[in-house]
Amino acid sequence: MRKKYSIVTVRINLLKFVIISLFFILNYPVNIQSQNEYPLDINYYNFIHYKENKISFPGDSSNFKRLFQKLDTIILNGKSKISIVHIGGSHIQADVYSGRMRERLQTFYPGMNGGRGSVFPYRITKTNNPRSYSVYYTGKWIPCRNVERKKKCKLGLSGLSVSTFDPSASITIKLKSDSLVEYYFNKIRIFHENDSNVFQLSFSGLEIEKVERNDSLGFSLFYLKKDYQQFKLQFLKENILQNQFVLYGISLENDDPGIVYHSVGVNGASFPSFLRCQLFEKQLAALKPDLVIISLGTNDAYTTKFVPDFYKSNYQSLINKIKRAAPESAILNTVANDSYLYRRYPNTNTQLAENVIYEVAKKNNCGVWDFFKIMGGLNSSSLWRQENLMINDMIHFNVQGYLLKGDLLFNAFIKSYDNYLSSKPIKNDY
């Protein structure tokens, strides 16, 4: 049975926190070790290149140094919060791989649960919902996704929106308690249209302390008097002009230090999909990310007419948006997994995209996690399929494959953090 962290355990495990912190305070070198693959002991497959499982820096790594300094502050002082935003397509919408990364980051050290982060009522859009929370809704809703090119709707960071003209409509989201982390929130950030024509928001059964509205960044932030694990969003029509509501995204947050990990994924999304999201920059700025992980590219490369220069231009355009929204954020570019075109041919476009990613990373001082190389390179997806880690489409992984991918990313991140710790000068003034 997997260990669960209750709210009390995560918040009050002070003895272990103090003992471990003494090693950092006295400037002893501390490495997080385990038996084989570091720091997690994960399943071994002879086709995975474990030595390549690292974050490389073709350019400058100073933004990651700032990120790791902030992580030090959380571990040493129990203060500060790190915000991570992970953007992608179907690999991220399912939130198995990104969800694993979230759980690992929030449990590798006591007191790291900074909140669940972004959620969305995917069920309303008639597509799959992450397994870590349940969604229920009533009323008539109109969905829009950034992969639907013919629709002329406004979109934000999530790449999705749902609209209603029905004042009796509602959305209920309930966080599940079957993961490594027990999630709770005492703040709800709603990204939405906020003009004179929209319904007023109401939360049934929640004790609200105050509401902060930020029209420039397009959200309302509800401060709650205690911790909750579910909410029901309803509407109030206070005058005849109010006739609609448009939801762009939801972030569930708390006041605790630690890491909050927002996963933002849309099935079938490519770089152009997110580039057409008009509110992307404003809403990303509202989340104040310390790290943005880009896991797009699978759908861009799934074609017989892949043009590296076009791919590079789109990649650079998204990075420009990220930098305008969060100039000091670290950016991690992940290389897409090996896959097959039409289930018949190894997709050589991924190698071309890999080259572009390193070029873009060097120019923009991004880190690179080269999962294509780690998983074994060209045609390695056939080996993952033979070991029952991928499904028949030779593009997507099954649950076990995604969990393994999440563990590999976590290991690479912690290795990079450990390299930062090792590079710090050791003081001898005690």
Secondary structure as UniProt FT lines:
FT   HELIX           7..12
FT   HELIX           14..25
FT   TURN            26..27
FT   TURN            46..47
FT   HELIX           50..52
FT   STRAND          55..56
FT   HELIX           62..77
FT   STRAND          81..88
FT   HELIX           90..93
FT   HELIX           97..107
FT   TURN            110..111
FT   STRAND          117..119
FT   HELIX           122..125
FT   TURN            131..132
FT   STRAND          133..138
FT   STRAND          142..145
FT   TURN            146..147
FT   TURN            149..150
FT   TURN            157..158
FT   STRAND          160..164
FT   TURN            167..168
FT   STRAND          170..175
FT   STRAND          185..192
FT   TURN            196..197
FT   STRAND          200..203
FT   TURN            204..205
FT   STRAND          208..214
FT   TURN            215..218
FT   STRAND          219..228
FT   STRAND          230..236
FT   TURN            240..241
FT   STRAND          244..253
FT   STRAND          258..265
FT   TURN            267..268
FT   HELIX           271..275
FT   TURN            278..279
FT   HELIX           280..287
FT   STRAND          291..295
FT   TURN            298..300
FT   HELIX           308..325
FT   TURN            327..328
FT   STRAND          330..334
FT   STRAND          340..341
FT   TURN            342..344
FT   STRAND          345..346
FT   HELIX           349..364
FT   STRAND          367..369
FT   HELIX           371..374
FT   TURN            375..376
FT   TURN            378..379
FT   HELIX           380..386
FT   TURN            387..388
FT   TURN            392..393
FT   HELIX           399..423
//
